[in-house]
Amino acid sequence: MPGLEPRAPAYAWGQRVIALDDLINDGSHPEREACALLAARGSLGEIVNIGHAPDLNEPVYLVQFDDCVVGCLEIELVPAPPGLLPETPEPA
């Protein structure tokens, strides 16, 4: 939409998030079969990049889950509560 300012993202790079629903491949993830489960509901991930979907005027988040990077909209994510995971590796 010409002249419309992109909506600011609610989440930041490096922020840990949780998938609110099962994230299924809609065919846009080339390394997985269509309809394959990319991240299960409740999976923890970290935002590794933020883009913008101009047709929706929505931020799009690239989220690194255990074994897959998934493009997500804000309605598919919730911030992980502080302390859920250690922020730094524990000493051996």
N, C-alpha and C positions, 0 to 999 in steps of 0.2 A: 504494500500500500504506500504509494508515494506520499512523502511528507509526514508520515507517521513515525515518531521516534520509537526505536526498539525498547521494549519493556526491560527494565533492569532485572538481572537474575536475583533470585531469593537466596541462592546458595553460592558458595565460593569454591575456588580451586583448592584442592586438598581437604575439603570438608568430608567427613564420613557421613554416609547416608544409609538408609535401610529401604529396600524395595517393598512397596505397599502391596503389590500383587505379583503373581508369577509374570515374569517378563518373557514373552514368547517371540521367536523370530518371525517377523512379518515378511521375510524374504529379503530384507535389507542387509542382513549380516551374511556376507558371502562365504564365511568359513563354516557355517552351520546349516543344516537342512531347514527348509521352511517349516514352520510350526514347532521347531525344537525349543525346549526350555533353555533360556539363556541364563536366567537367575531366578531362583525360587523366592516366593513371598518370604520376607523376613531376612533375606540375604544382606550381609553388610558389604558396602562398597565405598570407594573413595572417588570423588570427582577429580578427573584428570584433565578436563578441558571443558570450556563452555562456548557454545556457538549460539546461533540465532536462526529460528525458522521464520523467514519473512512472511510466508503465507498465513501463519498463525499469530505472528507478532509475539512469539514465545521464545524464551531461552531454551536451548537444548543442551543437556549435560551428557558428556561422555563419562561413564562411571565404570571404574575397574572393579569388577566383582572377582571372585576367586580365580576363575580361569577364562574370563571373557570381559571384553570392553563392550558396553551397551549404551546406545543413545537413549536418553530418558527425558521425559517432560517432568515439570515440577509435580504434577498430580500423581506421578508414579513413585515419588520419593518422600521420605520424611527424614529430618536430621537424626543422626544417631545421638543418643544421650551421652553427655560427658561421662567418662569413666567406664563406658561399656567395653572399650578395648584400651589396652595400655598405649599411651601416646609415643613411648619410646620402648625399644626392646629391653626386657629385664636383664640385668647382668647375670652371667652364668656362674 
